[in-house]
Amino acid sequence: MIKRRSAIEPAIGHMKMDGRLARNPLKGALGDALHAVMCGAGHDLRLILAALRLLCARFGLPMQAVIAALFVAHGDRRPVRG
């Protein structure tokens, strides 16, 4: 239990500092739970983008081109705006 907690504590610290976990604009217990989950998702996205940034730098590719290629590879299922 202590090993697991020591692995989670730094992530919570980063979410409090960078992910605005301390400020909760949502109301009630459900709002608290949603806010914590969304802060965790934001933290995970930051980690994924950092890894992608390193990968792009290693191969000398612009990050925008890689992201655009990922959308094209998955069929670009985003809704059309207009």
DSSP file (Angstrom, degrees, kcal/mol; ACC not computed):
  #  RESIDUE AA STRUCTURE BP1 BP2  ACC     N-H-->O    O-->H-N    N-H-->O    O-->H-N    TCO  KAPPA ALPHA  PHI   PSI    X-CA   Y-CA   Z-CA
    1    1 A M     >        0   0    0      0, 0.0     4,-2.1     0, 0.0     5,-0.2   0.000 360.0 360.0 360.0 -39.3    0.0    0.0    0.0
    2    2 A I  H  >  +     0   0    0      2,-0.2     4,-2.4     1,-0.2     5,-0.2   0.894 360.0  51.6 -69.0 -38.5    2.8    2.4    0.8
    3    3 A K  H  > S+     0   0    0      2,-0.2     4,-1.2     1,-0.2    -1,-0.2   0.910 110.7  48.6 -63.4 -41.1    4.6    1.8   -2.5
    4    4 A R  H  > S+     0   0    0      1,-0.2     4,-1.3     2,-0.2     3,-0.3   0.912 112.0  48.4 -65.5 -42.1    1.4    2.4   -4.4
    5    5 A R  H  X S+     0   0    0     -4,-2.1     4,-2.4     1,-0.2     3,-0.2   0.891 108.2  54.0 -65.8 -39.5    0.8    5.7   -2.5
    6    6 A S  H  < S+     0   0    0     -4,-2.4    -1,-0.2     1,-0.2    -2,-0.2   0.757 108.5  50.8 -68.6 -22.2    4.3    6.9   -3.0
    7    7 A A  H  < S+     0   0    0     -4,-1.2     4,-0.5    -3,-0.3    -1,-0.2   0.788 114.4  43.0 -80.4 -28.7    3.9    6.4   -6.8
    8    8 A I  H  X S+     0   0    0     -4,-1.3     4,-2.1    -3,-0.2     3,-0.4   0.813  97.5  73.6 -87.2 -32.7    0.6    8.3   -6.9
    9    9 A E  H  X S+     0   0    0     -4,-2.4     4,-2.3     1,-0.2     5,-0.2   0.872  95.1  50.0 -54.3 -45.5    1.6   11.3   -4.6
   10   10 A P  H  > S+     0   0    0      0, 0.0     4,-2.2     0, 0.0    -1,-0.2   0.887 109.8  52.0 -62.9 -36.0    3.9   13.0   -7.2
   11   11 A A  H  > S+     0   0    0     -4,-0.5     4,-2.3    -3,-0.4    -2,-0.2   0.907 110.1  48.1 -65.5 -40.8    1.2   12.8   -9.9
   12   12 A I  H  X S+     0   0    0     -4,-2.1     4,-2.2     2,-0.2    -1,-0.2   0.892 109.8  53.6 -65.8 -39.0   -1.3   14.4   -7.5
   13   13 A G  H  X S+     0   0    0     -4,-2.3     4,-1.9    -5,-0.2    -2,-0.2   0.911 109.9  47.0 -61.0 -42.9    1.2   17.1   -6.7
   14   14 A H  H  X>S+     0   0    0     -4,-2.2     4,-3.3     1,-0.2     5,-1.0   0.893 110.9  51.9 -66.3 -39.3    1.7   17.9  -10.4
   15   15 A M  H  <5S+     0   0    0     -4,-2.3     6,-1.7     3,-0.2     4,-0.4   0.869 109.2  50.6 -65.7 -34.3   -2.1   18.0  -10.9
   16   16 A K  H  <5S+     0   0    0     -4,-2.2     6,-0.6     4,-0.2    -1,-0.2   0.893 120.9  33.8 -68.5 -38.5   -2.4   20.4   -8.1
   17   17 A M  H  <5S+     0   0    0     -4,-1.9    -2,-0.2    -5,-0.2    -3,-0.2   0.942 136.2  18.3 -82.5 -50.2    0.2   22.7   -9.4
   18   18 A D  T  <5S+     0   0    0     -4,-3.3    -3,-0.2    -5,-0.2    -2,-0.1   0.802 125.5  48.7 -94.8 -33.0   -0.2   22.4  -13.2
   19   19 A G  S   <S-     0   0    0     -5,-1.0    -3,-0.2    -4,-0.4    -1,-0.1   0.340 100.9-120.7 -96.4   6.9   -3.6   20.9  -13.7
   20   20 A R        +     0   0    0     -4,-0.2     3,-0.3     1,-0.1    -4,-0.2   0.881  56.3 153.5  57.4  42.6   -5.5   23.3  -11.4
   21   21 A L        +     0   0    0     -6,-1.7    -5,-0.2     1,-0.2    -1,-0.1   0.776  65.5  61.7 -70.8 -25.1   -6.8   20.5   -9.1
   22   22 A A  S    S+     0   0    0     -6,-0.6     2,-0.7    -7,-0.2    -1,-0.2   0.845  94.5  66.2 -71.3 -33.0   -7.0   22.9   -6.2
   23   23 A R        -     0   0    0     -3,-0.3    -1,-0.1    -7,-0.2     0, 0.0  -0.816  65.9-176.1 -96.5 115.2   -9.6   25.2   -7.9
   24   24 A N        +     0   0    0     -2,-0.7     8,-0.1     1,-0.1    -3,-0.1  -0.918  14.6 176.6-116.0 108.6  -13.0   23.4   -8.4
   25   25 A P        +     0   0    0      0, 0.0     2,-0.2     0, 0.0    -1,-0.1   0.564  56.5  95.1 -84.5  -6.5  -15.7   25.3  -10.3
   26   26 A L  S    S-     0   0    0      5,-0.2     2,-0.3     2,-0.1    -2,-0.1  -0.553  72.3-125.2 -89.7 152.1  -18.1   22.3  -10.2
   27   27 A K     >  -     0   0    0     -2,-0.2     4,-0.9     4,-0.1     3,-0.1  -0.740  58.2  -2.4-102.8 140.6  -20.8   21.9   -7.6
   28   28 A G  H  > S-     0   0    0     -2,-0.3     4,-1.9     2,-0.2     5,-0.1  -0.080  97.2 -54.6  84.1-178.7  -21.5   19.0   -5.3
   29   29 A A  H  > S+     0   0    0      2,-0.2     4,-2.2     1,-0.2    -1,-0.2   0.872 135.0  52.4 -67.4 -38.7  -20.0   15.6   -4.8
   30   30 A L  H  > S+     0   0    0      1,-0.2     4,-2.7     2,-0.2    -1,-0.2   0.899 108.4  51.8 -64.6 -39.2  -20.5   14.7   -8.5
   31   31 A G  H  X S+     0   0    0     -4,-0.9     4,-2.5     2,-0.2    -2,-0.2   0.888 108.2  51.6 -62.6 -39.9  -18.7   17.9   -9.5
   32   32 A D  H  X S+     0   0    0     -4,-1.9     4,-2.1     2,-0.2    -2,-0.2   0.927 112.3  45.8 -61.6 -45.2  -15.8   16.9   -7.2
   33   33 A A  H  X S+     0   0    0     -4,-2.2     4,-2.2     2,-0.2    -2,-0.2   0.922 113.9  48.1 -65.8 -44.1  -15.5   13.5   -8.8
   34   34 A L  H  X S+     0   0    0     -4,-2.7     4,-2.7     1,-0.2     5,-0.2   0.900 110.4  52.3 -63.0 -40.5  -15.8   14.9  -12.3
   35   35 A H  H  X S+     0   0    0     -4,-2.5     4,-2.2     1,-0.2    -1,-0.2   0.911 109.7  48.5 -63.4 -42.4  -13.2   17.5  -11.6
   36   36 A A  H  X S+     0   0    0     -4,-2.1     4,-2.0     2,-0.2    -1,-0.2   0.909 113.0  47.7 -64.3 -42.0  -10.7   14.9  -10.3
   37   37 A V  H  X S+     0   0    0     -4,-2.2     4,-2.3     1,-0.2    -2,-0.2   0.918 112.4  48.8 -65.6 -43.0  -11.2   12.7  -13.3
   38   38 A M  H  X S+     0   0    0     -4,-2.7     4,-2.3     2,-0.2    -1,-0.2   0.862 109.7  51.9 -67.4 -34.9  -10.8   15.5  -15.8
   39   39 A C  H  X S+     0   0    0     -4,-2.2     4,-2.1    -5,-0.2    -1,-0.2   0.897 110.4  49.5 -65.7 -39.3   -7.6   16.7  -14.1
   40   40 A G  H  X S+     0   0    0     -4,-2.0     4,-2.3     2,-0.2    -2,-0.2   0.899 110.5  49.6 -64.4 -40.8   -6.3   13.2  -14.4
   41   41 A A  H  X S+     0   0    0     -4,-2.3     4,-2.3     2,-0.2    -2,-0.2   0.896 110.5  50.5 -65.1 -40.4   -7.2   13.0  -18.1
   42   42 A G  H  X S+     0   0    0     -4,-2.3     4,-2.2     2,-0.2    -2,-0.2   0.892 109.4  51.1 -63.5 -39.5   -5.5   16.4  -18.6
   43   43 A H  H  X S+     0   0    0     -4,-2.1     4,-1.9     2,-0.2    -2,-0.2   0.919 110.2  49.3 -62.8 -44.1   -2.4   15.1  -16.9
   44   44 A D  H  X S+     0   0    0     -4,-2.3     4,-2.3     1,-0.2    -2,-0.2   0.898 109.7  51.5 -62.9 -40.6   -2.4   12.0  -19.1
   45   45 A L  H  X S+     0   0    0     -4,-2.3     4,-2.7     1,-0.2    -1,-0.2   0.891 107.5  52.7 -63.9 -39.3   -2.8   14.1  -22.2
   46   46 A R  H  X S+     0   0    0     -4,-2.2     4,-2.1     1,-0.2    -1,-0.2   0.902 110.0  48.8 -62.2 -39.3    0.2   16.3  -21.2
   47   47 A L  H  X S+     0   0    0     -4,-1.9     4,-2.1     2,-0.2    -2,-0.2   0.906 111.6  48.9 -65.6 -41.3    2.3   13.2  -20.8
   48   48 A I  H  X S+     0   0    0     -4,-2.3     4,-2.4     1,-0.2    -2,-0.2   0.919 112.0  48.5 -64.8 -43.5    1.2   11.8  -24.2
   49   49 A L  H  X S+     0   0    0     -4,-2.7     4,-2.5     2,-0.2    -1,-0.2   0.870 109.6  52.6 -66.2 -35.7    2.0   15.2  -25.8
   50   50 A A  H  X S+     0   0    0     -4,-2.1     4,-2.1     2,-0.2    -1,-0.2   0.918 111.0  46.9 -65.1 -41.9    5.4   15.3  -24.2
   51   51 A A  H  X S+     0   0    0     -4,-2.1     4,-2.3     2,-0.2    -2,-0.2   0.904 113.1  49.1 -65.5 -40.3    6.3   11.8  -25.4
   52   52 A L  H  X S+     0   0    0     -4,-2.4     4,-2.6     2,-0.2    -2,-0.2   0.885 109.0  53.1 -65.4 -38.6    5.0   12.8  -28.9
   53   53 A R  H  X S+     0   0    0     -4,-2.5     4,-2.2     2,-0.2    -2,-0.2   0.911 110.1  47.5 -62.5 -42.8    7.1   16.0  -28.8
   54   54 A L  H  X S+     0   0    0     -4,-2.1     4,-2.2     2,-0.2    -2,-0.2   0.907 111.7  50.3 -64.1 -41.8   10.2   13.9  -28.0
   55   55 A L  H  X S+     0   0    0     -4,-2.3     4,-1.7     2,-0.2    -2,-0.2   0.911 111.3  48.1 -63.1 -42.9    9.5   11.4  -30.7
   56   56 A C  H  X>S+     0   0    0     -4,-2.6     5,-2.4     1,-0.2     4,-0.9   0.903 111.6  50.2 -64.6 -40.9    9.1   14.2  -33.3
   57   57 A A  H  <5S+     0   0    0     -4,-2.2     3,-0.3     1,-0.2    -1,-0.2   0.879 107.3  54.8 -65.5 -36.7   12.3   15.9  -32.1
   58   58 A R  H  <5S+     0   0    0     -4,-2.2    -1,-0.2     1,-0.2    -2,-0.2   0.885 117.7  34.4 -64.2 -38.6   14.2   12.6  -32.4
   59   59 A F  H  <5S-     0   0    0     -4,-1.7    -1,-0.2    -5,-0.1    -2,-0.2   0.434 110.0-119.0 -98.0   0.3   13.1   12.1  -36.1
   60   60 A G  T  <5 +     0   0    0     -4,-0.9    -3,-0.2    -3,-0.3    -4,-0.1   0.828  63.1 144.6  69.5  32.6   13.1   15.8  -37.0
   61   61 A L      < -     0   0    0     -5,-2.4     2,-0.3    -6,-0.2    -1,-0.2  -0.802  55.5-112.1-103.8 144.1    9.5   16.0  -37.8
   62   62 A P     >  -     0   0    0      0, 0.0     4,-1.5     0, 0.0     3,-0.4  -0.572  23.6-134.7 -71.5 137.0    7.1   18.9  -37.2
   63   63 A M  H  > S+     0   0    0     -2,-0.3     4,-2.4     1,-0.2     5,-0.2   0.849 102.1  58.1 -63.6 -35.7    4.6   18.0  -34.6
   64   64 A Q  H  > S+     0   0    0      1,-0.2     4,-2.4     2,-0.2    -1,-0.2   0.879 104.7  51.3 -62.8 -37.2    1.7   19.5  -36.5
   65   65 A A  H  > S+     0   0    0     -3,-0.4     4,-2.2     2,-0.2    -1,-0.2   0.886 110.1  49.3 -67.6 -37.6    2.4   17.2  -39.5
   66   66 A V  H  X S+     0   0    0     -4,-1.5     4,-2.0     2,-0.2    -2,-0.2   0.921 112.1  47.4 -67.4 -43.7    2.5   14.1  -37.2
   67   67 A I  H  X S+     0   0    0     -4,-2.4     4,-1.9     2,-0.2    -2,-0.2   0.908 112.1  50.3 -64.6 -41.3   -0.9   15.0  -35.6
   68   68 A A  H  X S+     0   0    0     -4,-2.4     4,-2.1     1,-0.2    -1,-0.2   0.899 109.6  51.2 -62.6 -40.0   -2.4   15.7  -39.0
   69   69 A A  H  X S+     0   0    0     -4,-2.2     4,-2.3     1,-0.2    -1,-0.2   0.861 107.2  53.9 -65.6 -35.2   -1.2   12.3  -40.2
   70   70 A L  H  X S+     0   0    0     -4,-2.0     4,-1.3     2,-0.2     6,-0.2   0.900 109.0  48.2 -65.8 -39.8   -2.7   10.6  -37.2
   71   71 A F  H  <>S+     0   0    0     -4,-1.9     5,-2.2     1,-0.2    -2,-0.2   0.903 112.8  47.8 -66.3 -40.1   -6.1   12.2  -38.0
   72   72 A V  H ><5S+     0   0    0     -4,-2.1     3,-1.3     1,-0.2    -2,-0.2   0.888 108.7  54.9 -67.2 -38.0   -5.9   11.1  -41.6
   73   73 A A  H 3<5S+     0   0    0     -4,-2.3    -1,-0.2     1,-0.3    -2,-0.2   0.810 109.6  47.3 -65.7 -29.8   -4.9    7.6  -40.6
   74   74 A H  T 3<5S-     0   0    0     -4,-1.3    -1,-0.3    -5,-0.1     3,-0.2   0.251 122.0-102.4 -97.7  12.9   -8.0    7.2  -38.4
   75   75 A G  T < 5 -     0   0    0     -3,-1.3    -3,-0.2     1,-0.2    -2,-0.1   0.473  47.3-100.4  85.4   0.6  -10.4    8.6  -41.0
   76   76 A D      < -     0   0    0     -5,-2.2    -1,-0.2    -6,-0.2    -4,-0.1   0.949  47.9-176.0  47.2  70.3  -10.7   12.0  -39.4
   77   77 A R        +     0   0    0     -3,-0.2    -1,-0.2    -6,-0.1     3,-0.1   0.180  36.0 127.8 -84.7  17.4  -14.0   11.4  -37.7
   78   78 A R        -     0   0    0      1,-0.1     2,-0.1    -7,-0.1     0, 0.0  -0.468  68.6-102.4 -72.2 146.5  -14.3   15.0  -36.4
   79   79 A P        -     0   0    0      0, 0.0     2,-0.4     0, 0.0    -1,-0.1  -0.398  35.7-112.9 -68.6 147.0  -17.6   16.7  -37.2
   80   80 A V        -     0   0    0     -2,-0.1     2,-0.4    -3,-0.1    -3,-0.0  -0.657  29.6-152.0 -81.6 130.9  -17.5   19.2  -40.1
   81   81 A R              0   0    0     -2,-0.4    -1,-0.0     1,-0.1     0, 0.0  -0.820 360.0 360.0-103.5 141.8  -18.0   22.8  -39.0
   82   82 A G              0   0    0     -2,-0.4    -1,-0.1     0, 0.0    -2,-0.0   0.452 360.0 360.0 176.7 360.0  -19.4   25.4  -41.2
